[in-house]
Amino acid sequence: IVQNQEHVKRLYLDIETSQFEVKTFRIGYDLRIGYENVIKLPRIICISWNWEKDDIIHNLKWDENQCDKKMLYEFIKVMNEADELVGHNIDRFDLKQIRTRAIFHRLAIRPAYKTFDTLKKAKSAFSFPNNKLDTIAQFLGVGAKVKHDGLKMWNEVENGDEYYLNEMIKYCDGDIVVLKDVYLEMQSYVKPNTHAGVINGNLKYSCPSCSSENVVLLKNIVTAMGTIK
């Protein structure tokens, strides 16, 4: 349980993107659709985020012209304040999408961020029924993702429908709630990626999750090289 992380700036984030728009002579499985078929590239529709010690979920959306440049400019400043970014599939999806759109708009962004990917942790440390965020949340009994109208929501948002845009933002906000609860349940069962104790000014032996120095040595581990840990 997190007890004292006043100095740890942990940021939970999630994004929703638009679809590729392509022209093709055929439909079906196992088709090769090259870049020359692309009419419109995916853009980031909305970003939701929450700070660890904050009850408010913040969000940004693309502008009236469905351009994500201004939104990204503002959110990159938020990311740069964080000690650690938390997301489900954040390493393979969210961060890559953000960085891709940043370079498209020639916006400055750091080449690397410290992350905690709950999808990677789920795959490496557990054997959940599947590794979807919704499944893990329900398995742990902490809630479920917000229901939506499926592909129709994306289509209507890309057609400029304000109602569905607001519904997508609610869906993205809901993912933050579930993500945060999953992380808090998961953190004591996996190796941390950031040492909260050191960030809080405590010694290295302090708890890396909650920074407490009320710790007990259970066992030393000797590595293959003969190093005692």
C-alpha positions in Angstrom: 0.0 0.0 0.0 1.4 3.4 -0.9 2.1 5.3 2.3 4.4 8.2 1.6 5.1 9.3 -2.0 4.9 13.1 -1.7 8.0 13.5 -3.9 7.2 10.8 -6.4 5.4 12.3 -9.4 3.8 9.3 -10.9 1.5 10.0 -14.0 -1.2 7.6 -15.2 -2.1 8.2 -18.8 -4.2 6.8 -21.7 -4.8 8.0 -25.2 -7.3 7.3 -28.0 -6.4 7.6 -31.6 -8.3 7.9 -34.9 -8.2 5.2 -37.6 -6.1 4.8 -40.7 -8.2 5.8 -43.7 -7.2 3.8 -46.8 -8.4 2.9 -50.3 -8.2 -0.7 -51.4 -9.4 -2.8 -54.3 -10.1 -5.8 -52.0 -11.3 -6.6 -48.6 -10.6 -9.7 -46.4 -7.9 -11.2 -44.4 -4.1 -11.4 -45.1 -4.1 -8.3 -47.4 -1.1 -6.2 -48.0 -2.2 -2.5 -47.8 0.8 -0.3 -48.5 1.5 3.3 -47.5 0.5 4.4 -51.0 -3.1 3.3 -50.1 -3.3 5.6 -47.1 -5.6 8.6 -47.4 -5.4 9.8 -43.8 -3.0 8.9 -41.0 -4.1 8.2 -37.4 -4.1 11.2 -35.0 -4.5 11.4 -31.3 -8.1 12.2 -30.5 -7.8 12.7 -26.7 -5.5 12.2 -23.8 -6.5 11.5 -20.2 -4.2 11.6 -17.2 -4.1 11.6 -13.4 -1.3 12.3 -10.9 -0.9 9.8 -8.1 -1.9 12.2 -5.3 -4.7 13.8 -7.3 -8.3 12.8 -7.4 -9.0 14.8 -10.6 -8.7 13.2 -14.0 -7.5 15.7 -16.6 -8.0 15.5 -20.3 -7.2 17.2 -23.6 -8.8 16.7 -27.1 -7.9 17.5 -30.6 -9.0 20.9 -31.9 -12.0 21.8 -34.1 -9.9 20.9 -37.2 -9.1 17.5 -35.7 -5.5 18.5 -35.3 -3.6 17.1 -32.3 -0.6 19.5 -32.3 -1.8 22.0 -29.6 -2.9 19.1 -27.4 0.4 17.3 -27.7 2.3 20.5 -27.0 0.4 20.9 -23.7 0.6 17.3 -22.7 4.4 16.9 -23.4 4.9 19.6 -20.7 2.9 17.5 -18.3 4.9 14.3 -19.1 8.1 16.2 -18.6 7.2 16.8 -14.9 6.7 13.1 -14.1 9.2 10.8 -12.4 7.4 7.8 -13.9 4.6 7.2 -16.5 2.1 4.4 -15.9 0.0 2.9 -18.7 -1.3 -0.3 -20.1 0.8 -1.1 -23.2 2.3 2.3 -22.8 5.7 1.3 -24.2 4.5 -0.2 -27.4 1.5 2.0 -28.0 0.8 5.2 -26.1 4.4 6.6 -26.0 5.1 5.6 -29.6 2.0 7.3 -30.8 2.8 10.4 -28.8 6.4 10.5 -30.1 5.3 9.8 -33.7 2.8 12.7 -33.7 5.4 14.9 -31.9 8.0 14.4 -34.6 5.3 14.9 -37.3 4.5 18.3 -35.8 8.2 18.9 -35.0 7.5 19.2 -31.3 10.3 18.7 -28.8 10.0 15.6 -26.7 12.4 13.6 -24.6 14.0 10.5 -26.2 13.2 8.4 -23.2 10.9 8.4 -20.2 10.8 6.1 -17.1 7.7 3.9 -17.5 5.7 1.2 -15.7 3.8 -0.8 -18.3 1.1 -2.8 -16.5 0.7 -5.0 -19.7 4.4 -6.0 -19.5 4.2 -6.7 -15.8 1.0 -8.8 -16.3 2.7 -10.9 -19.0 6.0 -11.4 -17.1 4.8 -12.0 -13.5 1.2 -13.4 -13.7 -1.0 -15.8 -15.5 -4.3 -13.8 -15.8 -7.1 -15.3 -18.0 -5.9 -12.7 -20.5 -3.9 -9.5 -20.3 -6.5 -7.0 -21.3 -6.8 -4.2 -18.8 -10.6 -4.8 -18.4 -10.0 -8.5 -17.7 -7.3 -7.8 -15.1 -9.4 -5.2 -13.3 -12.4 -7.6 -13.1 -10.1 -10.5 -12.0 -8.8 -8.3 -9.2 -12.3 -7.0 -8.3 -11.4 -3.3 -8.7 -13.9 -2.4 -11.4 -14.2 -2.5 -15.2 -13.7 -0.4 -18.3 -16.5 2.0 -19.4 -18.8 0.4 -22.0 -19.2 2.1 -25.4 -20.7 1.6 -28.9 -17.6 0.1 -30.4 -16.4 1.1 -33.8 -19.4 3.3 -34.2 -18.0 5.7 -31.6 -14.7 6.1 -33.6 -16.5 6.6 -36.9 -18.8 9.3 -35.4 -15.9 11.1 -33.7 -14.0 11.2 -37.0 -17.2 12.5 -38.6 -17.2 15.4 -36.2 -19.9 14.3 -33.8 -19.5 16.2 -30.5 -21.7 13.8 -28.5 -19.5 10.8 -29.4 -16.3 12.8 -28.8 -17.5 13.5 -25.3 -18.4 9.8 -24.9 -14.8 8.9 -26.0 -13.3 11.2 -23.5 -15.5 9.6 -20.8 -14.2 6.2 -21.9 -10.6 7.4 -21.8 -11.1 8.9 -18.4 -12.6 5.6 -17.2 -9.5 3.8 -18.4 -7.4 6.0 -16.0 -9.6 5.0 -13.0 -9.2 1.3 -13.8 -5.5 1.6 -14.7 -4.7 3.3 -11.4 -6.6 0.7 -9.4 -4.8 -2.2 -11.2 -1.4 -0.5 -10.6 -2.0 -0.1 -6.9 -3.0 -3.8 -6.6 -0.1 -5.0 -8.7 2.7 -2.9 -7.4 3.5 -5.0 -4.3 3.7 -8.2 -6.4 6.2 -7.1 -9.1 9.6 -5.4 -9.2 9.3 -1.6 -9.3 10.8 0.4 -12.0 11.3 3.5 -9.9 12.7 3.6 -6.3 10.3 5.8 -4.4 12.4 5.7 -1.3 15.4 7.3 -2.9 13.3 9.9 -4.6 11.9 10.8 -1.2 15.4 11.2 0.1 15.6 7.9 2.0 18.4 5.3 1.8 18.5 2.6 -0.8 17.3 -0.1 1.7 14.0 1.7 2.0 10.9 0.3 0.4 11.0 1.2 -3.4 7.2 1.2 -3.5 6.2 3.3 -0.5 9.6 4.7 0.7 9.2 3.4 4.2 12.4 2.6 6.1 10.6 0.2 8.4 12.0 -2.9 6.6 13.3 -6.3 7.7 16.0 -8.4 6.0 14.4 -11.7 5.1 17.2 -13.3 3.1 20.4 -12.6 1.2 20.7 -13.7 -2.4 24.0 -14.8 -3.9 24.4 -14.3 -7.6 26.2 -16.6 -10.0 29.2 -14.2 -9.9 29.3 -14.5 -6.1 27.8 -11.1 -5.3 25.8 -11.0 -2.1 22.5 -9.0 -2.5 
